[in-house]
Amino acid sequence: MRALSPRAWPMAFKVPLFVALLMAGLALVIGQVVLHRLSRDQERHLAELASAYLDGVSTAVLPAAIRRDVWEAFEALDRARDRYRGIAIVVAIVTEPSGTVLAASAPRLFPVGSVLPEPLLARFPDGDRLVIDAAAERGFIARELREGEIAVGRILVELDIAALIAERAEVRLALVAVNAAIAVLLAAAGFWLVRRMLAPLSILRAHVAAGEDGAMTPVPEVVIARQPPEFAALFRAFNRTARALAEREAMAARLAEEEKYALLGKLASGLAHEVNNPLGGLFTAVDTLSRHGADPEVRQRTLALLRRGLADIRTVVRASLVTAKERPGQGALRPEDIDDLRLLVRHEAERKGIRLIWRNDLAGELALDRTMVRQVVLNLLLNAVAASPEGSTVSLAAQIVDGSLRVTVADSGGGLPPWARHVLAHPEEGPPTGGGLGLWTAARLARALGGRILVEAAPGGSRLGLAAPIAGEPALAA
């Protein structure tokens, strides 16, 4: 039903249709004016002919009416019929002052001495005024016969105006045909003209739509050269915008790549620290075995130390591999995916003497992209550790709130600056300049998860949280 709405019609159809309707309305008004003028001219011309006819007839009939001479009155009416052939007379009647018929051009219909029916008499006006009955195709006019101040009778004339009505119909039909032809021609010309005018917009729309699958491609200069000045300016402005967006996307990709390498560097540093610590103990254990391996108690204690050290190394390597190599969409989120992040930031935290407070209330798998969630939370943790002073605390709390995953990271820094709040609220504007790339990356990934980064007030620092809806659960509350 929406396609039937006029708002959904294409401009190339609406404009010609509007022109055709406007032309039809204008033609209707003009046609009415023409027909009114034609009717008025016909009636005036007919009234003049009828008045001339009455002038002649009244002069000829007056003596007969005074003497009540029927035959002379009839002869005068008969002569007048032959003399005024430009007027179609149906019947002419001469009546006496009493209203009885003295003579008529149709004596069988109106015999001498008969009284005219009242309905017929009512159709004849007083004076020389012409009355038109278009439905009956008849005209009626009357004149009083007087000798000085004495009334001696009336002449009543009924006219056939079928030819005038037919002429009006022909004019009306001609007006309709001509106006319809003009409206169709104007609509066709308008359709062609609007299609031609909108052709540049079709080109622009195709280039804009191409941006849905990738970068927008500029309009070739050879195409721009064929356009009117207004559209040429529009195309060049579009090209400038497309180039600016391409440069912005390239810069964003470059900065994201740099952030990835920076993050990998931090992970490598932390990995080396976490691996070197148990390695030192392992080498010590190997030396102990080489010297005191014959002692069963020493051997058992040393082997247990070796197992614990190797398990620690395996845990750290597994956590690093999940973050660095796993692609988005390769697994659901598990509680241990959050706990692994503690190992990855522990080196940075210990280097600054920061104590990590960890509370993970998740239980079982969640229908969320584990890799993207880990990347968001890891960015928030690293940012919190970097912003906190030495000897302070950074806390993490993971829980389910109203059908959504809520992971909150609180630091002891000086609070979130305004530019950082803007980056978190509007990641679509691109990465910031001069820092804050980790926050921008976290905000973008949160958007990709269908959630957002929450900024909460915290005494002596800031509290940032990932809020992401879990598949199959109610949508995230605003």
Secondary structure, DSSP 4 states (H G I P E B T S, - for coil): -GGGSGGGS-HHHHHHHHHHHHHHHHHHHHHHHHHHHHHHHHHHHHHHHHHHHHHHHHHHHHHHHHHT-HHHHHHHHHHHHHH-TTS-EEEEEEE-TTSBEEEESSTTTS-TT-B--HHHHHTSPSTT--EEETTTTEEEEEEEEEETTEEEEEEEEEEE-HHHHHHHHHHHHHHHHHHHHHHHHHHHHHHHHHHHHHHHHHHHHHHHHHTTSSSPPPPPHHHHTTS-HHHHHHHHHHHHHHHHHHHHHHHHHHHHHHHHHHHHHHHHHHHHHHHHHHHHHHHHHHHHHHHHTTSHHHHHHHHHHHHHHHHHHHHHHHHHHHHHHPPTTSSEE-HHHHHHHHHHHHHHHHHTTPEEEEEE---S-EEEEHHHHHHHHHHHHHHHHHHSPTT-EEEEEEEEETTEEEEEEE--SS---HHHHHHHH-GGG-PPSSS-HHHHHHHHHHHHTT-EEEEEEETTEEEEEEEEEPTTSPPPP-
